[in-house]
Amino acid sequence: MHADQDGPVRRWERRSEIPLFAASLLFLAVYAVRVLVHGLPAGWRNACLVVIVVLWSLFAADYLVRWRLTGRWLGFVRTHWLDTLVLLMPLLRPLRMVRVYTAMQSRRDQPRLSLHARVITYAGLTSVLLGFAGALAVYQQEHAAPGATIRTFGDAVWWVCSTLTTVGYGDVAPVTWGGRTIAVGLMAGGLALLGAVTGSFSSWLVQAFRREDENDEDAAGPAAG
């Protein structure tokens, strides 16, 4: 286990994960500008496209470096399916936030958050970033489609909120195949995040009540004696 933690892949991830996460936020911001600012001059639109391509190239280089360091070739693709998915769809990089936290902890000698706090914090931040990315993507696919109900970015945000929370209001829904593909991914992500938060909160409640019962028993013991 120690060798795995100090292996070349782990060392590379400790060095690269935080800068790449910053690059993913920049990717999301530039993509948002290109999608939402309709009157953007052609020169600026092209500049945004160049930045997007350069950042995606960084993500691809990181994937290739880790693939090469493992020496597992096809085995790496099978066991790192999330990394492969993120490479193909870079807007999903917020899903790698757990590794960002791990990289930050390895650089700083600070106490770790409790398991419940980590799960809830990860789920909350991931929901915000994933929801924003999903709203951008579905808005780009839907706003100009014939018969579309998602005409504005506000419509897209409303739809993402109802989808991630698995409420699923039917008044706003994607009509294109691209929008529906995004919907499937968001529904799966929403169910996973909701399950993680619900399970962690339930576990925290059980532990809190158990500690309370144990304290009551300890207090009652001396009194009975």
Secondary structure, DSSP 8 states (H G I E B T S, - for coil): -HHHHTSHHHHHHHHHHHHHHHHHHHHHHHHHHHHH-TT--HHHHHHHHHHHHHHHHHHHHHHHHHHHHHT-THHHHHHTHHHHHHHHSGGGGGGGHHHHHHHHHHHS------HHHHHHHHHHHHHHHHHHHHHHHHHHHHTTSTT-S--SHHHHHHHHHHHHTT---SSS---SHHHHHHHHHHHHHHHHHHHHHHHHHHHHHHHHHHHHHHHHHHHHHHHH-
